[in-house]
Amino acid sequence: MRTLHNLVLAAVCAASSLTVQAQTTGGLNVLSDNHALYHLQQKHKFLLLPIEEKEENAHLRIIKNNQVVKELNCRLAIDKTDYSVPLKLDENQDSEILIDITFSNNRRSTGSIKDFVAWKELKTSDSFDTTNREKYRPAYHHTPLWGWMNDPNGMFYKDGVWHLYFQHNPYGSQWENMTWGHSTSKDLVHWTFEGDAIRPDALGTIFSGSAVVDKNNTAGFGNGAVVAMYTSAGASQMQSIAYSTDNGKTFTKHANNPVLTADIPDFRDPHMFWNEDIKAWNLILAAGQEMNIYSSKDLKHWTLESSFGHGYGNHDGVWECPDLMKLPVNGTGKEKWLLICNINPGGPFGGSATQYFVGSFDGHKFTCESKPETTKWMDYGKDHYATVTFDNAPDNRHVAIAWMSNWQYANQVPTMQFRSANSVPRDLGLFTDGGETYVSVVPSKELLALRGAKTGKPTEACELVINIKSQSKPTVITLSNDKHEQVVMTYNPKERTFSMDRAQSGNTAFSDMFKATTVAPTHGTISQLRVFIDKCSIEAFDATGKMAMTNLVFPTNPYDKLTVKGTARTVIYTLK
């Protein structure tokens, strides 16, 4: 299988070896215990920054001709180098660069700044090695080539290509320096990293947002232009836009940013969509513990229509990353509106999760059909957050992707070259049970193309299809390895629940909050389970969409044994 980490980063990398033209360069001036200047003669495309994860962030200002051209924070190595990350330099080579470095006051208390490992490891190069060095990097889930990733952003489909942007830290594998990374796919499975598309500026770092295909040139940027709206996160949070006329490869920021402001501390994550019912754009964004809804004719000027959320659902954390869409209700011929509301903390098993509301929307106001105290979760695992959908998806599909982690431990999971993956793509719909309407979640049809040969035992990248024959007693599914590590999944038809126990799944020591047993309602019987395994994750679905559960696992060795107790027939597909 062609995996993400083996793909060439054409826009950034000229080759995959650091050994070619890499050299230690520059001169150090120590100014104080926490302040240094590093003089660099630029001869190559990248400055390779040595990173030590246990250290606090240092602040770097890249200065050229007495002007600051870039600022960033990174955990510059003091005692040892865990890995390196590339800082792309100006195209003009053979020029002088000055790096102004301020270390945190919380750095190690012993040793002289002149002896820091960083000065020996700083190198310039024309290339950056993206060869995978992580045993837990997934085979068929999207991951960043390097660095940190959290929320998916700005997703859209255009001209046969799926575009996925994501919150990216190019300068380390923990949260910092928020930038929109960009990956593309023609099949929702194989992804090519296209580089960083929207970078921090004077208004702040680039938090989450959305992108739309402006087919009718309502914004005046051109027919079919891609318009992105994102949160500029500086001293305050405000909304800015940028547009692309090359199908999302590069963006030009709007000259009159920001386009939307408010005196609300948590004011972020705008999601735009064209509402054919009112022949105008709608926007939903998180405002504290409510969702503000706006309308616009041109994507630049927005009118506040209403707010939703006071007294509804779970309020144990901050509301984030909203989405709003019209969906058919299975078997009824009706349509209802789904409002996605991600929350952190407050999830059913601690930390972050995706809740949602179902109701009506007239372009101005969303009305929830359930009682205010009702809380509904899209996924009952611990590792499903920041769920949003692609704009302009074909065939009126609503394809969602989530961030596959949890803020309780996302910065501590046992990888370093990269952190975090996205969930498999999922198609959303609606169904009814007991007088309530719920969201249905099914793995996107594109995943079927991954199926290879049937095999007799699980592999580190496979799909289990479990056909349950009896509804009179529980079906217990156990994945295990020779290290006595295991994950136990139980379908209980009498209690109408599905559970997953990862307490003995492998490496759990990195966080006291990782061990867990997660439990989901099944909304009736399950006749077929689809379980996707990919090195460090397990995603379980009722084949009809009535239940979804996503959990990370970090086994010492891959699970290679499957035990099923109960009346069931199991097929295992390798995923090619």
C-alpha positions as CSV (number, residue, x, y, z in Angstrom):
1,M,0.0,0.0,0.0
2,R,1.2,3.4,-0.8
3,T,1.3,5.2,2.6
4,L,1.4,8.8,3.5
5,H,4.9,8.8,4.9
6,N,6.4,7.4,1.8
7,L,5.0,10.1,-0.5
8,V,7.3,12.8,-1.7
9,L,6.6,16.3,-0.4
10,A,7.2,17.9,-3.8
11,A,6.4,21.4,-2.6
12,V,8.8,21.3,0.3
13,C,11.3,18.5,-0.1
14,A,13.8,18.2,-2.9
15,A,15.0,14.7,-1.7
16,S,14.6,12.4,1.2
17,S,18.1,12.4,2.7
18,L,19.6,14.8,5.2
19,T,23.1,13.8,4.3
20,V,23.3,15.6,1.0
21,Q,24.5,19.2,1.5
22,A,23.8,19.2,5.2
23,Q,26.3,21.2,7.3
24,T,26.7,22.8,10.7
25,T,26.9,26.5,10.2
26,G,26.6,29.9,11.9
27,G,28.0,31.7,15.0
28,L,26.7,32.1,18.5
29,N,26.5,35.2,20.7
30,V,25.3,34.6,24.2
31,L,23.6,37.7,25.7
32,S,22.3,36.2,29.0
33,D,21.2,33.0,30.6
34,N,18.1,32.9,28.5
35,H,19.0,34.9,25.4
36,A,21.2,34.3,22.4
37,L,21.8,35.4,18.8
38,Y,22.7,32.9,16.1
39,H,24.3,34.2,12.9
40,L,23.6,32.1,9.8
41,Q,24.9,32.3,6.3
42,Q,22.1,30.9,4.2
43,K,23.3,28.4,1.6
44,H,20.4,25.9,1.5
45,K,16.6,25.7,1.5
46,F,16.1,24.6,5.1
47,L,17.4,25.2,8.6
48,L,17.0,21.9,10.5
49,L,16.0,22.7,14.1
50,P,17.0,20.1,16.7
51,I,14.0,19.4,19.1
52,E,14.0,18.1,22.7
53,E,10.5,17.4,23.8
54,K,10.9,17.7,27.5
55,E,12.1,21.2,27.2
56,E,10.0,24.3,27.3
57,N,9.4,26.4,24.2
58,A,12.0,28.8,23.1
59,H,10.9,31.8,21.0
60,L,12.7,32.3,17.7
61,R,12.7,35.4,15.6
62,I,14.2,35.1,12.1
63,I,15.7,38.4,11.1
64,K,16.9,39.5,7.7
65,N,18.0,43.0,6.7
66,N,17.0,44.1,10.2
67,Q,13.4,43.0,9.6
68,V,11.6,40.1,11.4
69,V,10.5,37.7,8.6
70,K,9.2,34.9,10.7
71,E,8.5,34.0,14.4
72,L,7.9,30.7,15.9
73,N,8.1,28.7,19.2
74,C,9.9,25.4,19.4
75,R,11.5,23.1,22.0
76,L,15.1,23.8,21.0
77,A,17.4,21.0,22.2
78,I,19.4,21.6,25.4
79,D,20.5,18.2,26.6
80,K,19.8,15.9,23.6
81,T,18.1,15.9,20.2
82,D,14.9,13.8,19.9
83,Y,14.3,14.7,16.3
84,S,14.7,17.6,13.8
85,V,12.1,19.7,12.0
86,P,12.6,21.9,8.9
87,L,12.4,25.7,8.9
88,K,12.0,26.7,5.2
89,L,14.2,29.7,4.5
90,D,13.9,32.5,2.0
91,E,14.5,31.6,-1.6
92,N,17.4,34.0,-1.8
93,Q,20.5,32.1,-0.9
94,D,24.0,33.3,0.1
95,S,22.4,35.9,2.4
96,E,22.9,36.7,6.1
97,I,20.2,35.5,8.6
98,L,20.1,36.4,12.3
99,I,18.1,34.2,14.7
100,D,17.1,35.9,17.9
101,I,16.4,33.1,20.5
102,T,14.8,33.6,23.9
103,F,14.6,30.6,26.1
104,S,11.9,30.0,28.7
105,N,12.7,30.8,32.3
106,N,11.5,27.3,33.1
107,R,14.3,25.6,31.2
108,R,16.8,23.4,33.0
109,S,18.4,25.1,35.9
110,T,22.0,23.8,35.4
111,G,24.5,24.3,32.5
112,S,25.6,27.2,30.5
113,I,23.6,28.3,27.4
114,K,26.8,28.1,25.3
115,D,26.9,24.3,25.9
116,F,23.4,23.6,24.6
117,V,23.2,20.8,22.2
118,A,21.3,23.0,19.7
119,W,24.4,24.8,18.6
120,K,26.1,21.6,17.5
121,E,23.0,20.2,15.8
122,L,21.7,23.2,13.9
123,K,22.2,22.4,10.2
124,T,21.2,23.7,6.8
125,S,20.1,21.4,4.0
126,D,18.4,21.3,0.7
127,S,16.2,18.4,1.8
128,F,14.4,17.0,4.8
129,D,14.1,13.3,5.5
130,T,10.4,12.2,5.8
131,T,11.1,8.4,5.9
132,N,8.9,7.0,8.6
133,R,10.6,6.2,11.9
134,E,7.5,5.4,13.9
135,K,6.1,1.9,14.6
136,Y,2.7,3.3,15.3
137,R,2.2,5.4,12.2
138,P,-1.0,4.2,10.5
139,A,-1.0,2.5,7.1
140,Y,-4.3,3.8,5.8
141,H,-5.3,6.8,8.0
142,H,-4.1,10.3,7.2
143,T,-1.3,11.6,9.3
144,P,1.1,14.6,9.0
145,L,4.5,13.7,7.5
146,W,6.0,15.3,10.5
147,G,4.9,17.5,13.4
148,W,1.8,17.9,15.4
149,M,-1.8,17.7,14.0
150,N,-5.2,18.3,15.6
151,D,-8.5,19.5,14.1
152,P,-9.3,18.9,10.4
153,N,-10.0,22.2,8.7
154,G,-11.3,23.7,5.5
155,M,-12.2,20.4,3.8
156,F,-13.8,20.5,0.3
157,Y,-14.1,18.4,-2.9
158,K,-13.4,19.9,-6.3
159,D,-12.6,18.4,-9.7
160,G,-12.2,14.9,-8.4
161,V,-9.9,15.8,-5.6
162,W,-10.6,15.7,-1.8
163,H,-8.8,18.5,0.0
164,L,-8.0,18.1,3.7
165,Y,-6.5,21.0,5.7
166,F,-5.5,20.5,9.3
167,Q,-4.1,22.2,12.4
168,H,-0.4,21.7,12.0
169,N,2.7,22.6,14.0
170,P,5.6,22.3,11.5
171,Y,8.2,22.9,14.2
172,G,7.5,20.1,16.7
173,S,5.2,17.2,17.7
174,Q,3.3,19.1,20.4
175,W,0.6,21.8,20.0
176,E,2.1,25.1,18.9
177,N,2.5,27.5,15.9
178,M,-0.9,26.7,14.5
179,T,-0.9,26.6,10.7
180,W,-3.1,25.0,8.1
181,G,-1.4,22.0,6.7
182,H,-2.8,20.6,3.4
183,S,-3.2,17.1,2.0
184,T,-5.1,15.9,-1.1
185,S,-6.6,12.6,-2.2
186,K,-8.5,11.2,-5.1
187,D,-10.0,8.3,-3.1
188,L,-10.2,9.5,0.5
189,V,-7.6,6.9,1.5
190,H,-4.2,7.7,-0.1
191,W,-3.1,11.2,0.8
192,T,-0.4,13.4,-0.5
193,F,1.0,16.2,1.7
194,E,1.0,19.5,-0.3
195,G,2.8,21.7,2.3
196,D,1.4,24.4,4.6
197,A,-1.2,26.5,3.0
198,I,-2.1,29.2,5.5
199,R,0.5,30.5,7.9
200,P,0.4,32.8,10.9
201,D,0.5,36.6,10.3
202,A,0.2,39.8,12.2
203,L,-3.3,39.0,13.3
204,G,-2.2,35.7,15.0
205,T,-1.8,32.0,14.5
206,I,-4.3,30.2,12.3
207,F,-6.9,28.3,14.2
208,S,-9.7,26.1,12.8
209,G,-12.2,27.0,10.1
210,S,-13.8,25.9,6.8
211,A,-13.5,26.4,3.1
212,V,-16.2,26.6,0.4
213,V,-16.2,26.4,-3.4
214,D,-17.7,29.8,-4.5
215,K,-19.2,28.5,-7.7
216,N,-21.1,31.7,-8.5
217,N,-18.4,34.2,-7.5
218,T,-20.4,35.7,-4.8
219,A,-17.2,37.0,-3.1
220,G,-15.8,38.5,-6.2
221,F,-12.6,36.4,-6.1
222,G,-13.5,34.5,-9.3
223,N,-15.9,31.7,-10.4
224,G,-15.1,28.5,-8.5
225,A,-12.6,30.2,-6.2
226,V,-12.0,28.4,-2.9
227,V,-12.7,30.8,0.0
228,A,-11.4,29.8,3.4
229,M,-12.5,31.3,6.7
230,Y,-10.4,30.7,9.8
231,T,-9.9,32.1,13.3
232,S,-7.0,34.5,13.6
233,A,-5.8,33.8,17.2
234,G,-3.8,36.7,18.6
235,A,-4.6,38.7,21.6
236,S,-8.2,38.0,20.8
237,Q,-9.9,35.5,18.5
238,M,-11.4,36.9,15.3
239,Q,-12.4,35.6,11.9
240,S,-10.4,36.1,8.7
241,I,-10.8,34.9,5.1
242,A,-8.4,33.9,2.4
243,Y,-9.1,32.8,-1.2
244,S,-7.5,30.5,-3.7
245,T,-7.7,30.5,-7.5
246,D,-5.5,27.5,-8.0
247,N,-7.9,24.9,-6.4
248,G,-6.6,25.4,-2.8
249,K,-2.9,25.0,-3.4
250,T,-2.1,28.6,-2.4
251,F,-4.2,31.3,-0.7
252,T,-4.2,35.1,-0.7
253,K,-5.4,36.6,2.5
254,H,-8.2,39.2,2.2
255,A,-6.9,42.7,2.5
256,N,-9.6,43.8,4.9
257,N,-9.2,41.1,7.5
258,P,-10.7,40.4,10.0
259,V,-14.2,40.1,8.6
260,L,-15.9,39.2,11.9
261,T,-15.1,40.2,15.5
262,A,-16.8,39.9,18.9
263,D,-16.0,40.6,22.6
264,I,-16.2,36.8,23.4
265,P,-13.0,35.0,24.6
266,D,-13.7,31.7,22.9
267,F,-14.9,32.9,19.5
268,R,-13.7,30.5,16.8
269,D,-13.9,27.7,14.3
270,P,-16.2,29.2,11.6
271,H,-18.0,26.8,9.3
272,M,-19.6,28.2,6.2
273,F,-22.0,26.6,3.8
274,W,-24.3,27.6,0.9
275,N,-27.9,27.3,2.0
276,E,-30.0,26.8,-1.1
277,D,-33.2,27.3,0.9
278,I,-32.4,31.0,1.4
279,K,-30.1,31.5,-1.6
280,A,-27.4,32.8,0.7
281,W,-24.4,31.7,2.8
282,N,-24.7,30.6,6.4
283,L,-22.0,30.6,9.0
284,I,-22.0,28.8,12.3
285,L,-19.2,29.4,14.8
286,A,-18.4,28.7,18.5
287,A,-19.0,31.5,20.9
288,G,-18.3,30.4,24.4
289,Q,-20.8,27.6,25.1
290,E,-23.2,28.6,22.4
291,M,-23.2,28.6,18.6
292,N,-23.7,31.8,16.7
293,I,-25.4,31.7,13.3
294,Y,-24.8,34.3,10.6
295,S,-25.9,34.9,7.0
296,S,-24.1,36.6,4.1
297,K,-24.4,37.3,0.4
298,D,-20.7,37.7,-0.3
299,L,-18.7,35.8,2.3
300,K,-17.2,39.1,3.5
301,H,-20.1,40.8,5.4
302,W,-22.0,38.8,7.9
303,T,-25.2,39.4,9.8
304,L,-25.8,37.8,13.2
305,E,-29.1,35.9,12.9
306,S,-29.3,33.9,16.2
307,S,-27.6,31.8,18.8
308,F,-28.2,28.3,19.9
309,G,-27.1,26.2,22.9
310,H,-28.1,27.9,26.1
311,G,-29.5,25.1,28.3
312,Y,-29.1,22.4,25.6
313,G,-26.9,19.3,25.7
314,N,-23.6,19.0,27.6
315,H,-21.9,22.1,28.9
316,D,-19.0,20.6,30.9
317,G,-16.5,22.1,28.5
318,V,-15.9,24.6,25.7
319,W,-18.0,24.2,22.6
320,E,-15.9,24.0,19.4
321,C,-15.7,23.1,15.7
322,P,-19.4,23.3,14.7
323,D,-21.0,22.1,11.5
324,L,-24.6,22.4,10.3
325,M,-26.2,20.4,7.4
326,K,-29.5,19.1,6.1
327,L,-29.8,15.2,6.0
328,P,-32.4,12.7,4.9
329,V,-34.0,10.6,7.7
330,N,-33.7,7.0,6.7
331,G,-37.0,5.3,5.7
332,T,-39.2,8.5,6.1
333,G,-38.8,10.6,3.0
334,K,-38.1,13.5,5.3
335,E,-35.1,15.8,5.9
336,K,-33.9,17.3,9.2
337,W,-31.0,19.5,10.2
338,L,-28.0,18.2,12.1
339,L,-25.9,20.5,14.2
340,I,-22.5,19.1,15.2
341,C,-21.0,20.5,18.4
342,N,-17.6,19.3,19.5
343,I,-16.9,19.8,23.2
344,N,-13.8,19.6,25.4
345,P,-13.9,18.5,28.1
346,G,-17.2,16.8,28.8
347,G,-17.0,13.6,26.7
348,P,-18.9,10.6,27.9
349,F,-15.7,8.9,29.1
350,G,-13.6,12.0,29.8
351,G,-12.0,14.6,27.7
352,S,-13.1,15.6,24.2
353,A,-15.9,14.2,22.1
354,T,-18.5,15.1,19.5
355,Q,-22.0,15.8,20.5
356,Y,-24.8,16.8,18.2
357,F,-28.4,18.1,17.9
358,V,-31.2,17.4,15.4
359,G,-33.9,19.8,14.5
360,S,-35.0,22.4,12.0
361,F,-33.3,25.4,10.5
362,D,-34.8,28.2,8.4
363,G,-31.6,30.0,7.5
364,H,-31.9,32.2,10.6
365,K,-32.6,30.0,13.6
366,F,-31.9,26.4,14.6
367,T,-34.5,24.7,16.7
368,C,-33.6,21.5,18.5
369,E,-36.4,18.9,18.5
370,S,-35.2,17.1,21.6
371,K,-35.6,18.1,25.2
372,P,-32.8,20.5,26.5
373,E,-31.4,17.9,28.9
374,T,-30.9,15.3,26.1
375,T,-27.3,14.7,25.1
376,K,-26.4,12.7,21.9
377,W,-22.9,11.6,21.0
378,M,-21.7,10.8,17.5
379,D,-19.0,8.4,18.6
380,Y,-18.7,6.6,21.9
381,G,-14.9,6.1,21.9
382,K,-12.4,8.3,23.6
383,D,-10.6,9.3,20.4
384,H,-13.1,11.1,18.1
385,Y,-13.1,14.9,18.1
386,A,-13.3,18.0,16.0
387,T,-15.6,16.2,13.5
388,V,-16.5,18.3,10.4
389,T,-17.6,17.5,6.9
390,F,-16.4,18.2,3.3
391,D,-17.9,21.1,1.4
392,N,-19.2,20.4,-2.1
393,A,-19.0,16.6,-1.8
394,P,-20.4,14.7,-4.8
395,D,-23.9,13.0,-4.9
396,N,-25.1,15.1,-2.0
397,R,-23.0,13.1,0.4
398,H,-21.9,14.5,3.8
399,V,-18.5,12.9,4.4
400,A,-17.0,13.6,7.9
401,I,-13.5,13.2,9.2
402,A,-12.5,13.5,12.9
403,W,-9.3,14.1,14.8
404,M,-8.4,10.7,16.3
405,S,-7.2,11.7,19.7
406,N,-8.2,13.2,23.0
407,W,-7.0,16.4,24.6
408,Q,-6.4,14.5,27.9
409,Y,-3.3,12.8,26.4
410,A,-2.8,14.0,22.8
411,N,0.5,15.6,23.6
412,Q,1.8,12.5,25.4
413,V,1.0,9.5,23.0
414,P,4.1,7.4,22.2
415,T,5.2,8.9,18.9
416,M,7.6,11.8,18.1
417,Q,8.1,12.1,14.4
418,F,4.4,12.9,14.1
419,R,1.5,13.1,16.5
420,S,-2.1,12.2,15.7
421,A,-4.1,10.8,12.8
422,N,-7.5,11.4,11.3
423,S,-10.3,8.9,11.5
424,V,-11.4,6.9,8.5
425,P,-13.9,8.9,6.4
426,R,-17.5,8.4,7.4
427,D,-20.8,9.2,5.6
428,L,-23.5,10.8,7.8
429,G,-27.3,10.3,7.7
430,L,-30.2,10.2,10.2
431,F,-32.4,7.4,11.7
432,T,-35.1,7.2,14.3
433,D,-35.3,5.1,17.4
434,G,-37.8,5.4,20.3
435,G,-39.2,8.6,19.1
436,E,-35.8,10.3,18.8
437,T,-33.7,11.1,15.7
438,Y,-30.1,10.1,15.7
439,V,-27.1,10.5,13.4
440,S,-26.0,7.4,11.5
441,V,-22.3,6.9,10.8
442,V,-21.1,4.4,8.2
443,P,-17.5,4.0,6.9
444,S,-17.3,5.7,3.5
445,K,-17.7,3.4,0.5
446,E,-14.1,4.2,-0.7
447,L,-12.8,2.0,2.1
448,L,-14.1,-1.1,0.3
449,A,-11.4,-0.6,-2.3
450,L,-8.8,-1.3,0.3
451,R,-9.8,-4.9,0.9
452,G,-7.2,-7.4,-0.2
453,A,-7.0,-11.1,0.4
454,K,-8.9,-12.8,3.2
455,T,-6.7,-14.0,6.0
456,G,-7.0,-16.4,8.9
457,K,-5.7,-14.0,11.6
458,P,-5.7,-10.3,12.2
459,T,-2.8,-8.1,11.0
460,E,-1.7,-4.6,12.0
461,A,-3.8,-3.2,9.2
462,C,-7.0,-5.1,8.5
463,E,-10.8,-5.0,8.6
464,L,-12.9,-7.5,10.6
465,V,-16.4,-8.2,9.4
466,I,-18.3,-10.0,12.1
467,N,-21.8,-11.4,11.2
468,I,-23.7,-12.0,14.4
469,K,-26.1,-14.9,14.3
470,S,-27.6,-14.9,17.7
471,Q,-29.3,-12.1,19.7
472,S,-29.9,-14.2,22.8
473,K,-26.5,-13.9,24.4
474,P,-23.4,-11.6,24.2
475,T,-20.8,-11.8,21.5
476,V,-17.3,-11.2,22.9
477,I,-14.5,-10.3,20.5
478,T,-10.9,-10.3,21.8
479,L,-7.8,-9.1,20.0
480,S,-4.6,-10.1,21.6
481,N,-0.9,-10.7,21.1
482,D,1.9,-12.8,22.6
483,K,2.6,-10.1,25.2
484,H,-0.7,-10.8,26.8
485,E,-2.0,-7.5,25.6
486,Q,-5.6,-7.4,24.6
487,V,-8.6,-5.4,23.6
488,V,-12.0,-6.9,24.5
489,M,-15.2,-5.8,22.6
490,T,-18.6,-7.0,23.8
491,Y,-21.9,-6.8,22.1
492,N,-24.8,-7.3,24.6
493,P,-28.1,-7.6,22.7
494,K,-30.2,-7.7,25.9
495,E,-28.7,-4.4,27.2
496,R,-28.5,-3.0,23.7
497,T,-24.9,-2.0,24.2
498,F,-21.4,-2.4,22.6
499,S,-18.3,-1.9,24.7
500,M,-14.5,-1.8,24.2
501,D,-12.0,-2.4,27.0
502,R,-8.5,-1.2,26.3
503,A,-7.2,-1.2,29.9
504,Q,-4.7,-4.0,28.9
505,S,-4.2,-3.0,25.3
506,G,-0.4,-2.4,25.5
507,N,1.4,0.8,26.4
508,T,-0.9,2.9,28.6
509,A,1.6,4.3,31.0
510,F,2.0,7.7,29.2
511,S,-1.3,8.9,30.8
512,D,-3.4,8.0,33.8
513,M,-6.5,8.9,31.7
514,F,-5.8,6.5,28.9
515,K,-7.1,3.2,30.4
516,A,-10.8,3.0,29.7
517,T,-13.8,0.9,28.9
518,T,-16.1,2.8,26.5
519,V,-19.8,1.8,26.1
520,A,-22.2,2.8,23.3
521,P,-26.0,2.3,22.9
522,T,-26.8,0.2,19.8
523,H,-30.3,1.5,19.2
524,G,-31.5,-2.0,18.5
525,T,-29.8,-5.2,17.4
526,I,-26.5,-5.4,15.5
527,S,-26.3,-8.1,12.8
528,Q,-23.0,-7.1,11.4
529,L,-19.9,-5.3,12.9
530,R,-17.2,-3.7,10.9
531,V,-13.9,-3.2,12.8
532,F,-11.0,-1.3,11.3
533,I,-7.6,-2.0,12.8
534,D,-4.6,0.2,11.9
535,K,-1.5,-0.1,14.1
536,C,-2.6,2.3,16.8
537,S,-6.3,2.5,16.4
538,I,-9.5,0.4,16.4
539,E,-12.7,1.8,14.9
540,A,-15.9,-0.3,15.3
541,F,-19.1,0.3,13.4
542,D,-22.6,-1.2,13.2
543,A,-22.7,-1.9,9.5
544,T,-26.1,0.0,9.3
545,G,-24.6,3.1,11.0
546,K,-26.4,3.0,14.4
547,M,-23.2,2.8,16.4
548,A,-19.6,4.0,16.1
549,M,-16.7,3.7,18.5
550,T,-13.1,5.0,18.0
551,N,-10.2,4.2,20.3
552,L,-6.5,4.5,20.2
553,V,-4.3,1.5,21.2
554,F,-0.5,1.1,21.4
555,P,0.3,-2.6,21.6
556,T,3.9,-3.7,22.1
557,N,3.4,-6.1,19.2
558,P,0.6,-6.1,16.7
559,Y,-2.5,-8.0,17.6
560,D,-2.3,-11.3,15.8
561,K,-4.9,-13.4,17.5
562,L,-8.7,-13.1,17.3
563,T,-11.2,-14.9,19.6
564,V,-14.9,-14.6,19.1
565,K,-17.2,-16.1,21.8
566,G,-20.8,-16.4,20.7
567,T,-22.6,-17.4,17.5
568,A,-20.9,-15.4,14.8
569,R,-19.1,-15.7,11.5
570,T,-15.9,-13.6,11.0
571,V,-14.1,-12.6,7.9
572,I,-10.7,-10.8,8.1
573,Y,-9.6,-8.7,5.1
574,T,-6.0,-7.5,4.8
575,L,-6.1,-3.8,3.8
576,K,-3.8,-3.3,0.9
